[in-house]
Amino acid sequence: QRVRGKYAKTLYRLLKQYKSTGILSVEWSQFRELLDIPKDYEMRNIDQKVLTPALKELHKIYPFEHLSY
């Protein structure tokens, strides 16, 4: 299976970069920029339209043990 979603792909790339440390910690504004999240998205939109779908897709393909936000 391949990662198809725009946000899931970007999140996967970020997580791969931080695999050795096990922690991805970025400021909120930087996170929005890295994932190219529209500025007009409120937090509930980001959770519903970005994070939840992306994490659900990634969990189906990759066995991330301790992935949370």
PQR file with spaces between the fields and no chain letter, atoms N, CA, C, O and H, PARSE charges and radii, in Angstrom:
ATOM       1  N    GLN     1       0.836   -1.185    0.000 -0.4000 1.5000
ATOM       2  CA   GLN     1       0.000    0.000    0.000 -0.0000 2.0000
ATOM       3  C    GLN     1       0.877    1.242    0.000  0.5500 1.7000
ATOM       4  O    GLN     1       2.005    1.230    0.492 -0.5500 1.4000
ATOM       5  N    ARG     2       0.343    2.289   -0.551 -0.4000 1.5000
ATOM       6  CA   ARG     2       1.065    3.557   -0.601 -0.0000 2.0000
ATOM       7  C    ARG     2       0.261    4.637    0.101  0.5500 1.7000
ATOM       8  O    ARG     2      -0.968    4.589    0.164 -0.5500 1.4000
ATOM       9  H    ARG     2      -0.573    2.298   -0.950  0.4000 1.0000
ATOM      10  N    VAL     3       0.977    5.597    0.618 -0.4000 1.5000
ATOM      11  CA   VAL     3       0.329    6.750    1.244 -0.0000 2.0000
ATOM      12  C    VAL     3      -0.197    7.636    0.126  0.5500 1.7000
ATOM      13  O    VAL     3       0.551    8.006   -0.778 -0.5500 1.4000
ATOM      14  H    VAL     3       1.975    5.636    0.567  0.4000 1.0000
ATOM      15  N    ARG     4      -1.471    7.976    0.180 -0.4000 1.5000
ATOM      16  CA   ARG     4      -2.084    8.742   -0.902 -0.0000 2.0000
ATOM      17  C    ARG     4      -2.435   10.179   -0.506  0.5500 1.7000
ATOM      18  O    ARG     4      -2.318   11.095   -1.320 -0.5500 1.4000
ATOM      19  H    ARG     4      -2.079    7.675    0.915  0.4000 1.0000
ATOM      20  N    GLY     5      -2.852   10.368    0.711 -0.4000 1.5000
ATOM      21  CA   GLY     5      -3.308   11.687    1.135 -0.0000 2.0000
ATOM      22  C    GLY     5      -2.182   12.708    1.216  0.5500 1.7000
ATOM      23  O    GLY     5      -1.063   12.391    1.621 -0.5500 1.4000
ATOM      24  H    GLY     5      -2.947    9.623    1.372  0.4000 1.0000
ATOM      25  N    LYS     6      -2.495   13.926    0.827 -0.4000 1.5000
ATOM      26  CA   LYS     6      -1.511   15.016    0.839 -0.0000 2.0000
ATOM      27  C    LYS     6      -0.891   15.195    2.219  0.5500 1.7000
ATOM      28  O    LYS     6       0.332   15.244    2.352 -0.5500 1.4000
ATOM      29  H    LYS     6      -3.404   14.183    0.498  0.4000 1.0000
ATOM      30  N    TYR     7      -1.727   15.291    3.239 -0.4000 1.5000
ATOM      31  CA   TYR     7      -1.218   15.523    4.585 -0.0000 2.0000
ATOM      32  C    TYR     7      -0.533   14.277    5.137  0.5500 1.7000
ATOM      33  O    TYR     7       0.459   14.381    5.857 -0.5500 1.4000
ATOM      34  H    TYR     7      -2.720   15.251    3.131  0.4000 1.0000
ATOM      35  N    ALA     8      -1.051   13.118    4.808 -0.4000 1.5000
ATOM      36  CA   ALA     8      -0.430   11.873    5.274 -0.0000 2.0000
ATOM      37  C    ALA     8       0.975   11.729    4.692  0.5500 1.7000
ATOM      38  O    ALA     8       1.898   11.317    5.395 -0.5500 1.4000
ATOM      39  H    ALA     8      -1.857   13.034    4.223  0.4000 1.0000
ATOM      40  N    LYS     9       1.140   12.064    3.421 -0.4000 1.5000
ATOM      41  CA   LYS     9       2.466   11.980    2.788 -0.0000 2.0000
ATOM      42  C    LYS     9       3.459   12.905    3.478  0.5500 1.7000
ATOM      43  O    LYS     9       4.576   12.501    3.802 -0.5500 1.4000
ATOM      44  H    LYS     9       0.390   12.399    2.850  0.4000 1.0000
ATOM      45  N    THR    10       3.046   14.139    3.696 -0.4000 1.5000
ATOM      46  CA   THR    10       3.941   15.112    4.324 -0.0000 2.0000
ATOM      47  C    THR    10       4.256   14.707    5.756  0.5500 1.7000
ATOM      48  O    THR    10       5.405   14.795    6.189 -0.5500 1.4000
ATOM      49  H    THR    10       2.139   14.467    3.433  0.4000 1.0000
ATOM      50  N    LEU    11       3.254   14.269    6.484 -0.4000 1.5000
ATOM      51  CA   LEU    11       3.467   13.847    7.862 -0.0000 2.0000
ATOM      52  C    LEU    11       4.402   12.643    7.912  0.5500 1.7000
ATOM      53  O    LEU    11       5.269   12.566    8.782 -0.5500 1.4000
ATOM      54  H    LEU    11       2.321   14.198    6.132  0.4000 1.0000
ATOM      55  N    TYR    12       4.230   11.717    6.995 -0.4000 1.5000
ATOM      56  CA   TYR    12       5.109   10.544    6.947 -0.0000 2.0000
ATOM      57  C    TYR    12       6.558   10.965    6.705  0.5500 1.7000
ATOM      58  O    TYR    12       7.467   10.459    7.365 -0.5500 1.4000
ATOM      59  H    TYR    12       3.525   11.780    6.288  0.4000 1.0000
ATOM      60  N    ARG    13       6.778   11.876    5.777 -0.4000 1.5000
ATOM      61  CA   ARG    13       8.144   12.360    5.508 -0.0000 2.0000
ATOM      62  C    ARG    13       8.752   12.990    6.763  0.5500 1.7000
ATOM      63  O    ARG    13       9.918   12.754    7.080 -0.5500 1.4000
ATOM      64  H    ARG    13       6.040   12.287    5.242  0.4000 1.0000
ATOM      65  N    LEU    14       7.968   13.778    7.460 -0.4000 1.5000
ATOM      66  CA   LEU    14       8.448   14.405    8.695 -0.0000 2.0000
ATOM      67  C    LEU    14       8.790   13.359    9.752  0.5500 1.7000
ATOM      68  O    LEU    14       9.832   13.437   10.402 -0.5500 1.4000
ATOM      69  H    LEU    14       7.021   13.970    7.202  0.4000 1.0000
ATOM      70  N    LEU    15       7.910   12.392    9.912 -0.4000 1.5000
ATOM      71  CA   LEU    15       8.138   11.356   10.916 -0.0000 2.0000
ATOM      72  C    LEU    15       9.371   10.520   10.590  0.5500 1.7000
ATOM      73  O    LEU    15      10.110   10.127   11.493 -0.5500 1.4000
ATOM      74  H    LEU    15       7.064   12.329    9.383  0.4000 1.0000
ATOM      75  N    LYS    16       9.595   10.249    9.325 -0.4000 1.5000
ATOM      76  CA   LYS    16      10.786    9.496    8.927 -0.0000 2.0000
ATOM      77  C    LYS    16      12.059   10.248    9.293  0.5500 1.7000
ATOM      78  O    LYS    16      13.044    9.639    9.710 -0.5500 1.4000
ATOM      79  H    LYS    16       8.995   10.569    8.591  0.4000 1.0000
ATOM      80  N    GLN    17      12.044   11.566    9.139 -0.4000 1.5000
ATOM      81  CA   GLN    17      13.218   12.379    9.456 -0.0000 2.0000
ATOM      82  C    GLN    17      13.562   12.303   10.941  0.5500 1.7000
ATOM      83  O    GLN    17      14.732   12.397   11.313 -0.5500 1.4000
ATOM      84  H    GLN    17      11.244   12.061    8.800  0.4000 1.0000
ATOM      85  N    TYR    18      12.565   12.135   11.774 -0.4000 1.5000
ATOM      86  CA   TYR    18      12.780   12.140   13.217 -0.0000 2.0000
ATOM      87  C    TYR    18      12.754   10.739   13.820  0.5500 1.7000
ATOM      88  O    TYR    18      12.653   10.586   15.037 -0.5500 1.4000
ATOM      89  H    TYR    18      11.615   12.058   11.471  0.4000 1.0000
ATOM      90  N    LYS    19      12.845    9.731   12.980 -0.4000 1.5000
ATOM      91  CA   LYS    19      12.778    8.350   13.449 -0.0000 2.0000
ATOM      92  C    LYS    19      13.877    8.038   14.461  0.5500 1.7000
ATOM      93  O    LYS    19      13.634    7.338   15.444 -0.5500 1.4000
ATOM      94  H    LYS    19      12.928    9.856   11.991  0.4000 1.0000
ATOM      95  N    SER    20      15.075    8.551   14.229 -0.4000 1.5000
ATOM      96  CA   SER    20      16.196    8.231   15.119 -0.0000 2.0000
ATOM      97  C    SER    20      16.008    8.806   16.527  0.5500 1.7000
ATOM      98  O    SER    20      16.401    8.175   17.508 -0.5500 1.4000
ATOM      99  H    SER    20      15.273    9.119   13.430  0.4000 1.0000
ATOM     100  N    THR    21      15.415    9.989   16.632 -0.4000 1.5000
ATOM     101  CA   THR    21      15.206   10.590   17.950 -0.0000 2.0000
ATOM     102  C    THR    21      13.902   10.119   18.577  0.5500 1.7000
ATOM     103  O    THR    21      13.761   10.101   19.800 -0.5500 1.4000
ATOM     104  H    THR    21      15.096   10.501   15.834  0.4000 1.0000
ATOM     105  N    GLY    22      12.952    9.737   17.731 -0.4000 1.5000
ATOM     106  CA   GLY    22      11.666    9.271   18.223 -0.0000 2.0000
ATOM     107  C    GLY    22      10.703   10.386   18.583  0.5500 1.7000
ATOM     108  O    GLY    22       9.576   10.127   19.006 -0.5500 1.4000
ATOM     109  H    GLY    22      13.067    9.751   16.737  0.4000 1.0000
ATOM     110  N    ILE    23      11.145   11.629   18.418 -0.4000 1.5000
ATOM     111  CA   ILE    23      10.289   12.756   18.787 -0.0000 2.0000
ATOM     112  C    ILE    23      10.332   13.829   17.704  0.5500 1.7000
ATOM     113  O    ILE    23      11.403   14.269   17.287 -0.5500 1.4000
ATOM     114  H    ILE    23      12.060   11.839   18.075  0.4000 1.0000
ATOM     115  N    LEU    24       9.165   14.235   17.266 -0.4000 1.5000
ATOM     116  CA   LEU    24       9.039   15.368   16.354 -0.0000 2.0000
ATOM     117  C    LEU    24       8.377   16.478   17.161  0.5500 1.7000
ATOM     118  O    LEU    24       7.206   16.379   17.530 -0.5500 1.4000
ATOM     119  H    LEU    24       8.295   13.878   17.605  0.4000 1.0000
ATOM     120  N    SER    25       9.122   17.513   17.426 -0.4000 1.5000
ATOM     121  CA   SER    25       8.598   18.626   18.215 -0.0000 2.0000
ATOM     122  C    SER    25       8.831   19.919   17.444  0.5500 1.7000
ATOM     123  O    SER    25       9.971   20.336   17.238 -0.5500 1.4000
ATOM     124  H    SER    25      10.073   17.594   17.126  0.4000 1.0000
ATOM     125  N    VAL    26       7.739   20.547   17.021 -0.4000 1.5000
ATOM     126  CA   VAL    26       7.835   21.801   16.279 -0.0000 2.0000
ATOM     127  C    VAL    26       6.801   22.777   16.828  0.5500 1.7000
ATOM     128  O    VAL    26       5.798   22.378   17.420 -0.5500 1.4000
ATOM     129  H    VAL    26       6.813   20.209   17.189  0.4000 1.0000
ATOM     130  N    GLU    27       7.061   24.042   16.624 -0.4000 1.5000
ATOM     131  CA   GLU    27       6.093   25.067   17.010 -0.0000 2.0000
ATOM     132  C    GLU    27       4.852   24.918   16.128  0.5500 1.7000
ATOM     133  O    GLU    27       4.933   24.451   14.992 -0.5500 1.4000
ATOM     134  H    GLU    27       7.876   24.367   16.143  0.4000 1.0000
ATOM     135  N    TRP    28       3.715   25.318   16.667 -0.4000 1.5000
ATOM     136  CA   TRP    28       2.452   25.187   15.948 -0.0000 2.0000
ATOM     137  C    TRP    28       2.494   25.882   14.588  0.5500 1.7000
ATOM     138  O    TRP    28       2.047   25.315   13.590 -0.5500 1.4000
ATOM     139  H    TRP    28       3.649   25.697   17.590  0.4000 1.0000
ATOM     140  N    SER    29       3.018   27.087   14.541 -0.4000 1.5000
ATOM     141  CA   SER    29       3.067   27.833   13.280 -0.0000 2.0000
ATOM     142  C    SER    29       3.956   27.118   12.260  0.5500 1.7000
ATOM     143  O    SER    29       3.642   27.098   11.069 -0.5500 1.4000
ATOM     144  H    SER    29       3.381   27.547   15.351  0.4000 1.0000
ATOM     145  N    GLN    30       5.048   26.542   12.715 -0.4000 1.5000
ATOM     146  CA   GLN    30       5.940   25.803   11.821 -0.0000 2.0000
ATOM     147  C    GLN    30       5.254   24.533   11.314  0.5500 1.7000
ATOM     148  O    GLN    30       5.392   24.174   10.144 -0.5500 1.4000
ATOM     149  H    GLN    30       5.303   26.558   13.682  0.4000 1.0000
ATOM     150  N    PHE    31       4.520   23.860   12.189 -0.4000 1.5000
ATOM     151  CA   PHE    31       3.793   22.655   11.795 -0.0000 2.0000
ATOM     152  C    PHE    31       2.776   22.975   10.703  0.5500 1.7000
ATOM     153  O    PHE    31       2.666   22.249    9.715 -0.5500 1.4000
ATOM     154  H    PHE    31       4.407   24.151   13.139  0.4000 1.0000
ATOM     155  N    ARG    32       2.039   24.058   10.888 -0.4000 1.5000
ATOM     156  CA   ARG    32       1.051   24.469    9.880 -0.0000 2.0000
ATOM     157  C    ARG    32       1.731   24.753    8.547  0.5500 1.7000
ATOM     158  O    ARG    32       1.218   24.404    7.484 -0.5500 1.4000
ATOM     159  H    ARG    32       2.128   24.648   11.691  0.4000 1.0000
ATOM     160  N    GLU    33       2.891   25.391    8.624 -0.4000 1.5000
ATOM     161  CA   GLU    33       3.640   25.723    7.412 -0.0000 2.0000
ATOM     162  C    GLU    33       4.184   24.462    6.740  0.5500 1.7000
ATOM     163  O    GLU    33       4.088   24.321    5.521 -0.5500 1.4000
ATOM     164  H    GLU    33       3.308   25.675    9.488  0.4000 1.0000
ATOM     165  N    LEU    34       4.749   23.556    7.518 -0.4000 1.5000
ATOM     166  CA   LEU    34       5.318   22.324    6.970 -0.0000 2.0000
ATOM     167  C    LEU    34       4.265   21.484    6.248  0.5500 1.7000
ATOM     168  O    LEU    34       4.543   20.896    5.203 -0.5500 1.4000
ATOM     169  H    LEU    34       4.827   23.671    8.509  0.4000 1.0000
ATOM     170  N    LEU    35       3.069   21.432    6.805 -0.4000 1.5000
ATOM     171  CA   LEU    35       2.001   20.643    6.196 -0.0000 2.0000
ATOM     172  C    LEU    35       1.170   21.448    5.202  0.5500 1.7000
ATOM     173  O    LEU    35       0.254   20.913    4.576 -0.5500 1.4000
ATOM     174  H    LEU    35       2.843   21.910    7.654  0.4000 1.0000
ATOM     175  N    ASP    36       1.485   22.721    5.059 -0.4000 1.5000
ATOM     176  CA   ASP    36       0.768   23.605    4.141 -0.0000 2.0000
ATOM     177  C    ASP    36      -0.732   23.623    4.452  0.5500 1.7000
ATOM     178  O    ASP    36      -1.575   23.488    3.565 -0.5500 1.4000
ATOM     179  H    ASP    36       2.229   23.156    5.568  0.4000 1.0000
ATOM     180  N    ILE    37      -1.027   23.793    5.728 -0.4000 1.5000
ATOM     181  CA   ILE    37      -2.411   23.843    6.189 -0.0000 2.0000
ATOM     182  C    ILE    37      -2.946   25.253    5.942  0.5500 1.7000
ATOM     183  O    ILE    37      -2.306   26.230    6.331 -0.5500 1.4000
ATOM     184  H    ILE    37      -0.342   23.903    6.448  0.4000 1.0000
ATOM     185  N    PRO    38      -4.104   25.372    5.304 -0.5600 1.5000
ATOM     186  CA   PRO    38      -4.663   26.699    5.032  0.2800 2.0000
ATOM     187  C    PRO    38      -4.786   27.538    6.300  0.5500 1.7000
ATOM     188  O    PRO    38      -5.147   27.033    7.363 -0.5500 1.4000
ATOM     189  N    LYS    39      -4.485   28.808    6.173 -0.4000 1.5000
ATOM     190  CA   LYS    39      -4.501   29.718    7.326 -0.0000 2.0000
ATOM     191  C    LYS    39      -5.897   29.889    7.913  0.5500 1.7000
ATOM     192  O    LYS    39      -6.040   30.207    9.094 -0.5500 1.4000
ATOM     193  H    LYS    39      -4.191   29.218    5.309  0.4000 1.0000
ATOM     194  N    ASP    40      -6.924   29.681    7.098 -0.4000 1.5000
ATOM     195  CA   ASP    40      -8.281   29.874    7.608 -0.0000 2.0000
ATOM     196  C    ASP    40      -8.827   28.641    8.338  0.5500 1.7000
ATOM     197  O    ASP    40      -9.949   28.681    8.843 -0.5500 1.4000
ATOM     198  H    ASP    40      -6.808   29.423    6.139  0.4000 1.0000
ATOM     199  N    TYR    41      -8.060   27.552    8.405 -0.4000 1.5000
ATOM     200  CA   TYR    41      -8.498   26.375    9.154 -0.0000 2.0000
ATOM     201  C    TYR    41      -8.378   26.657   10.647  0.5500 1.7000
ATOM     202  O    TYR    41      -7.323   27.063   11.134 -0.5500 1.4000
ATOM     203  H    TYR    41      -7.149   27.520    7.995  0.4000 1.0000
ATOM     204  N    GLU    42      -9.474   26.437   11.363 -0.4000 1.5000
ATOM     205  CA   GLU    42      -9.442   26.525   12.820 -0.0000 2.0000
ATOM     206  C    GLU    42      -8.964   25.181   13.356  0.5500 1.7000
ATOM     207  O    GLU    42      -8.867   24.212   12.603 -0.5500 1.4000
ATOM     208  H    GLU    42     -10.331   26.108   10.967  0.4000 1.0000
ATOM     209  N    MET    43      -8.668   25.119   14.631 -0.4000 1.5000
ATOM     210  CA   MET    43      -8.126   23.893   15.215 -0.0000 2.0000
ATOM     211  C    MET    43      -9.034   22.695   14.966  0.5500 1.7000
ATOM     212  O    MET    43      -8.547   21.612   14.641 -0.5500 1.4000
ATOM     213  H    MET    43      -8.746   25.907   15.242  0.4000 1.0000
ATOM     214  N    ARG    44     -10.346   22.871   15.113 -0.4000 1.5000
ATOM     215  CA   ARG    44     -11.249   21.733   14.893 -0.0000 2.0000
ATOM     216  C    ARG    44     -11.186   21.264   13.442  0.5500 1.7000
ATOM     217  O    ARG    44     -11.306   20.068   13.172 -0.5500 1.4000
ATOM     218  H    ARG    44     -10.741   23.751   15.376  0.4000 1.0000
ATOM     219  N    ASN    45     -10.996   22.213   12.489 -0.4000 1.5000
ATOM     220  CA   ASN    45     -10.853   21.838   11.083 -0.0000 2.0000
ATOM     221  C    ASN    45      -9.570   21.054   10.870  0.5500 1.7000
ATOM     222  O    ASN    45      -9.542   20.085   10.112 -0.5500 1.4000
ATOM     223  H    ASN    45     -10.899   23.184   12.708  0.4000 1.0000
ATOM     224  N    ILE    46      -8.520   21.474   11.536 -0.4000 1.5000
ATOM     225  CA   ILE    46      -7.230   20.795   11.387 -0.0000 2.0000
ATOM     226  C    ILE    46      -7.327   19.383   11.938  0.5500 1.7000
ATOM     227  O    ILE    46      -6.798   18.444   11.343 -0.5500 1.4000
ATOM     228  H    ILE    46      -8.542   22.261   12.152  0.4000 1.0000
ATOM     229  N    ASP    47      -7.995   19.227   13.060 -0.4000 1.5000
ATOM     230  CA   ASP    47      -8.158   17.896   13.634 -0.0000 2.0000
ATOM     231  C    ASP    47      -9.006   17.017   12.714  0.5500 1.7000
ATOM     232  O    ASP    47      -8.639   15.875   12.437 -0.5500 1.4000
ATOM     233  H    ASP    47      -8.425   19.989   13.543  0.4000 1.0000
ATOM     234  N    GLN    48     -10.132   17.542   12.242 -0.4000 1.5000
ATOM     235  CA   GLN    48     -11.063   16.768   11.416 -0.0000 2.0000
ATOM     236  C    GLN    48     -10.552   16.510   10.006  0.5500 1.7000
ATOM     237  O    GLN    48     -10.704   15.406    9.483 -0.5500 1.4000
ATOM     238  H    GLN    48     -10.430   18.470   12.466  0.4000 1.0000
ATOM     239  N    LYS    49      -9.947   17.520    9.388 -0.4000 1.5000
ATOM     240  CA   LYS    49      -9.597   17.432    7.973 -0.0000 2.0000
ATOM     241  C    LYS    49      -8.138   17.102    7.703  0.5500 1.7000
ATOM     242  O    LYS    49      -7.787   16.722    6.586 -0.5500 1.4000
ATOM     243  H    LYS    49      -9.823   18.417    9.813  0.4000 1.0000
ATOM     244  N    VAL    50      -7.280   17.243    8.713 -0.4000 1.5000
ATOM     245  CA   VAL    50      -5.851   17.036    8.491 -0.0000 2.0000
ATOM     246  C    VAL    50      -5.319   15.889    9.347  0.5500 1.7000
ATOM     247  O    VAL    50      -4.932   14.846    8.820 -0.5500 1.4000
ATOM     248  H    VAL    50      -7.564   17.552    9.621  0.4000 1.0000
ATOM     249  N    LEU    51      -5.299   16.079   10.655 -0.4000 1.5000
ATOM     250  CA   LEU    51      -4.631   15.123   11.536 -0.0000 2.0000
ATOM     251  C    LEU    51      -5.317   13.762   11.619  0.5500 1.7000
ATOM     252  O    LEU    51      -4.670   12.734   11.413 -0.5500 1.4000
ATOM     253  H    LEU    51      -5.613   16.926   11.084  0.4000 1.0000
ATOM     254  N    THR    52      -6.599   13.740   11.912 -0.4000 1.5000
ATOM     255  CA   THR    52      -7.291   12.462   12.070 -0.0000 2.0000
ATOM     256  C    THR    52      -7.227   11.620   10.794  0.5500 1.7000
ATOM     257  O    THR    52      -6.866   10.446   10.875 -0.5500 1.4000
ATOM     258  H    THR    52      -7.124   14.574   12.079  0.4000 1.0000
ATOM     259  N    PRO    53      -7.562   12.169    9.615 -0.5600 1.5000
ATOM     260  CA   PRO    53      -7.468   11.354    8.395  0.2800 2.0000
ATOM     261  C    PRO    53      -6.030   10.918    8.075  0.5500 1.7000
ATOM     262  O    PRO    53      -5.807    9.784    7.652 -0.5500 1.4000
ATOM     263  N    ALA    54      -5.068   11.807    8.275 -0.4000 1.5000
ATOM     264  CA   ALA    54      -3.675   11.472    7.964 -0.0000 2.0000
ATOM     265  C    ALA    54      -3.168   10.367    8.881  0.5500 1.7000
ATOM     266  O    ALA    54      -2.536    9.417    8.418 -0.5500 1.4000
ATOM     267  H    ALA    54      -5.250   12.729    8.619  0.4000 1.0000
ATOM     268  N    LEU    55      -3.439   10.484   10.170 -0.4000 1.5000
ATOM     269  CA   LEU    55      -2.982    9.464   11.111 -0.0000 2.0000
ATOM     270  C    LEU    55      -3.686    8.134   10.883  0.5500 1.7000
ATOM     271  O    LEU    55      -3.068    7.077   11.006 -0.5500 1.4000
ATOM     272  H    LEU    55      -3.952   11.256   10.546  0.4000 1.0000
ATOM     273  N    LYS    56      -4.965    8.177   10.555 -0.4000 1.5000
ATOM     274  CA   LYS    56      -5.710    6.950   10.272 -0.0000 2.0000
ATOM     275  C    LYS    56      -5.095    6.237    9.067  0.5500 1.7000
ATOM     276  O    LYS    56      -4.922    5.018    9.084 -0.5500 1.4000
ATOM     277  H    LYS    56      -5.467    9.037   10.455  0.4000 1.0000
ATOM     278  N    GLU    57      -4.769    6.989    8.037 -0.4000 1.5000
ATOM     279  CA   GLU    57      -4.151    6.407    6.843 -0.0000 2.0000
ATOM     280  C    GLU    57      -2.775    5.825    7.163  0.5500 1.7000
ATOM     281  O    GLU    57      -2.454    4.716    6.734 -0.5500 1.4000
ATOM     282  H    GLU    57      -4.909    7.979    8.023  0.4000 1.0000
ATOM     283  N    LEU    58      -1.972    6.560    7.904 -0.4000 1.5000
ATOM     284  CA   LEU    58      -0.630    6.086    8.241 -0.0000 2.0000
ATOM     285  C    LEU    58      -0.665    4.841    9.119  0.5500 1.7000
ATOM     286  O    LEU    58       0.145    3.933    8.934 -0.5500 1.4000
ATOM     287  H    LEU    58      -2.232    7.460    8.252  0.4000 1.0000
ATOM     288  N    HIS    59      -1.588    4.786   10.068 -0.4000 1.5000
ATOM     289  CA   HIS    59      -1.691    3.623   10.953 -0.0000 2.0000
ATOM     290  C    HIS    59      -2.062    2.352   10.190  0.5500 1.7000
ATOM     291  O    HIS    59      -1.690    1.257   10.612 -0.5500 1.4000
ATOM     292  H    HIS    59      -2.246    5.524   10.219  0.4000 1.0000
ATOM     293  N    LYS    60      -2.778    2.473    9.089 -0.4000 1.5000
ATOM     294  CA   LYS    60      -3.140    1.306    8.282 -0.0000 2.0000
ATOM     295  C    LYS    60      -1.927    0.716    7.573  0.5500 1.7000
ATOM     296  O    LYS    60      -1.886   -0.482    7.293 -0.5500 1.4000
ATOM     297  H    LYS    60      -3.080    3.362    8.746  0.4000 1.0000
ATOM     298  N    ILE    61      -0.938    1.561    7.284 -0.4000 1.5000
ATOM     299  CA   ILE    61       0.206    1.143    6.479 -0.0000 2.0000
ATOM     300  C    ILE    61       1.461    0.904    7.309  0.5500 1.7000
ATOM     301  O    ILE    61       2.201   -0.048    7.061 -0.5500 1.4000
ATOM     302  H    ILE    61      -0.971    2.534    7.512  0.4000 1.0000
ATOM     303  N    TYR    62       1.699    1.763    8.292 -0.4000 1.5000
ATOM     304  CA   TYR    62       2.940    1.711    9.068 -0.0000 2.0000
ATOM     305  C    TYR    62       2.635    1.511   10.548  0.5500 1.7000
ATOM     306  O    TYR    62       1.706    2.115   11.085 -0.5500 1.4000
ATOM     307  H    TYR    62       1.097    2.536    8.493  0.4000 1.0000
ATOM     308  N    PRO    63       3.415    0.667   11.198 -0.5600 1.5000
ATOM     309  CA   PRO    63       3.165    0.371   12.617  0.2800 2.0000
ATOM     310  C    PRO    63       3.813    1.370   13.578  0.5500 1.7000
ATOM     311  O    PRO    63       4.731    1.014   14.316 -0.5500 1.4000
ATOM     312  N    PHE    64       3.343    2.607   13.570 -0.4000 1.5000
ATOM     313  CA   PHE    64       3.855    3.583   14.529 -0.0000 2.0000
ATOM     314  C    PHE    64       3.327    3.180   15.905  0.5500 1.7000
ATOM     315  O    PHE    64       2.118    3.066   16.102 -0.5500 1.4000
ATOM     316  H    PHE    64       2.597    2.897   12.970  0.4000 1.0000
ATOM     317  N    GLU    65       4.234    2.968   16.846 -0.4000 1.5000
ATOM     318  CA   GLU    65       3.813    2.491   18.159 -0.0000 2.0000
ATOM     319  C    GLU    65       3.259    3.591   19.051  0.5500 1.7000
ATOM     320  O    GLU    65       2.220    3.411   19.686 -0.5500 1.4000
ATOM     321  H    GLU    65       5.216    3.061   16.685  0.4000 1.0000
ATOM     322  N    HIS    66       3.930    4.706   19.104 -0.4000 1.5000
ATOM     323  CA   HIS    66       3.542    5.763   20.045 -0.0000 2.0000
ATOM     324  C    HIS    66       3.370    7.076   19.300  0.5500 1.7000
ATOM     325  O    HIS    66       4.162    8.005   19.467 -0.5500 1.4000
ATOM     326  H    HIS    66       4.774    4.853   18.588  0.4000 1.0000
ATOM     327  N    LEU    67       2.355    7.146   18.498 -0.4000 1.5000
ATOM     328  CA   LEU    67       2.119    8.342   17.701 -0.0000 2.0000
ATOM     329  C    LEU    67       0.936    9.092   18.283  0.5500 1.7000
ATOM     330  O    LEU    67      -0.184    8.581   18.306 -0.5500 1.4000
ATOM     331  H    LEU    67       1.713    6.392   18.363  0.4000 1.0000
ATOM     332  N    SER    68       1.188   10.304   18.753 -0.4000 1.5000
ATOM     333  CA   SER    68       0.113   11.109   19.322 -0.0000 2.0000
ATOM     334  C    SER    68       0.408   12.579   19.076  0.5500 1.7000
ATOM     335  O    SER    68       1.509   12.950   18.670 -0.5500 1.4000
ATOM     336  H    SER    68       2.097   10.719   18.734  0.4000 1.0000
ATOM     337  N    TYR    69      -0.584   13.398   19.327 -0.4000 1.5000
ATOM     338  CA   TYR    69      -0.425   14.847   19.170 -0.0000 2.0000
ATOM     339  C    TYR    69      -1.183   15.558   20.246  0.5500 1.7000
ATOM     340  O    TYR    69      -1.179   16.788   20.294 -0.5500 1.4000
ATOM     341  H    TYR    69      -1.478   13.097   19.657  0.4000 1.0000
